[in-house]
């Protein structure tokens, strides 16, 4: 409850700072939500693109049952550090090969799931069919971490804190100056 002995200039400063803080906070939250949406959308697009490239390049390896060729194709994923696991399943749903090669295949899904990509608590993962002509030779599984998103949001939290502090100081100084 407001103190009745508080002067009008002090009350004005409080109101100005409260309004300024709310406006800046809402603006930061809206930018955060927009960036979160954009990041999720671009992550899905990126993983889908990687999956299409790998699955298109894996058709011959599956058709000729060349595990070495399939491993070499999956090895190209080392160029993307956020992909933490991948697996190629044959037409029978059995794991044909995995990436990284020392990855415990028991951590891969035991059989291919529905085609598409989804977010889990700490990763983005999904399945892409490996198709040659009209015949499905197998399925590709990709799993990507969300470390880039988490580090980006930590940076945003720091930036929002700095913006809030700066805006409070600026609002206080301007309101004091304008009261004269």
N, C-alpha and C positions, 0 to 999 in steps of 0.2 A: 504494500500500500504506500502511496506517495506521501511524503512528509509535507504537511500544510505550511511549514516554515520555509520550504524550498522556494527560491526566487524564480520569477518568470524566466529570466535568461537561462537559468540552470535547467528548467523544465524544457525549454526550447532546444537546448543542446542535446538533451536526452532523446527527445522526439526525433530530431534530425539524425542523430547517430543510429537510432533504432531503424528508421526508415531506410537509411543508407545501407545498413547491415543486411536488412531483409532483401533489398533489391540486389545487392551484390551476391548474396548467397543463392537466391533464386536463379540469377543469371549463370552462376557457376554450375549449379545443379543441372540446368538445362543443357549447357555445353557438355558437361560430363555425360549425361544420358545420350545426347546426340553422338558423341564420340564412341561411347560404348556400343551403340547400335551400329555405327559405321565400322568399328573394329570387328565386331562379330560377323557382319556381312562380308567384309574383305577377307577375314580368316576362312570363312566357308568357301568363298570363291577361290582363294589361293589353294586350299587343300583339294578342292574339286579339280582344279587345273592340274596339280601334281598327279592326282589319281588318274586323270584321263591320259596324261602323257605316259605314265608308268604302265597303265593297263594296255595302251595301244602298243607299246614297245615289248610287252610280255607275251604277245600272242604266239610268236614263233617258239619261244622258250617252252611254253606249255604244250603247244602242238607237237613238238619233238621231244617233250619230257626232258629238257636239258636244264637240270638244276643249276649248273654252273652259269649258264647264260642268264637265268632268272636272278641269281644272286648278284651278278654283275649289273643288271638293270636296277635292282633294288639299291645297290651300292651308290648309285647316283643321288640317292636321297641324303647322303652326307653333306651335300651342298646346302641343305636347309636344316640348320641346327635345331629347330623346334620340333621336327618330326622325330619322335622318340621310339616308334615301333612301326613295323609294316610286316605284312605277311601276304603271300600268294597262296590261295587255296586252289586245288585242282577241281575238275568238274564233279568229282565225288564228294567235295567238301572237306577233303583232307588237306592239312598244311603241307604245301609243296616246298616252300622256303620262307625264311624270315629275315628281317633286318632290325637292328644290327645282328650280325651273325652270332654274337655271343649272347643274344637276347634269349631269355628262357621262354620257349614256345608255349609253356603252360600258362604264361601271362597273356597270350593271344586268345581271342575267343575260340572255343573249341570247333565251331563251324561258322560259316559265313552267315551274317544277319541280313536284314532288309537293306536294299540299296538306298544310299543316302548318308547324310552326315548329321551328327547331333553333338551337343555340348553335354559333358558330364561335369562333375564338380571341378576338376582340375585339368580337363583335356577336351579336345575336339577330335572325334573319331568317326569313321564311317567306312562304308563298303562301296566298291565300284566294280561292276561286272567286267570281265575280260572277254571281249567278243571278237570273233573272226567271222566276217560275213554275217550270217544269221545264227551261228552256233556259239553258245557260251562255253568257253574253254575253262573258265575258272572265275575267281573273284579276288580282288585286291582289297586288303584292309590297311588303312592308315590311321595312325594315332599321333596327334600333335599336342605338345604342351601349350599352356596359356601364359608362360612366363613373360612374354613380351607385353601382354595386356596388363598383368599384375604390376610389372615395373613401371609401365606407363601411368597407371592409376596412382601409384605411390608418388610419382612426380607431380601428378595433378593435385594430389592432396597438399603437397608442399606449396605449390603455386597458389592454390585457393587460400591457404592459410596466410601467405604473404599478401595476397590481394586484399583479404579481409582486414588484416592489420593496417595496411597502407590506407585503405579507404576509411577506416575508423579515425586514423590520425588526421587525414585530410579533411574529413567531415568535421572533426572537432576544431581544427584550426580555422577552417572557413566559417564555421558558425560563430566562433569567438570573434573573428575579424568583422563579420557582417553585423554583429550586435553593436558595434561601435557606431 
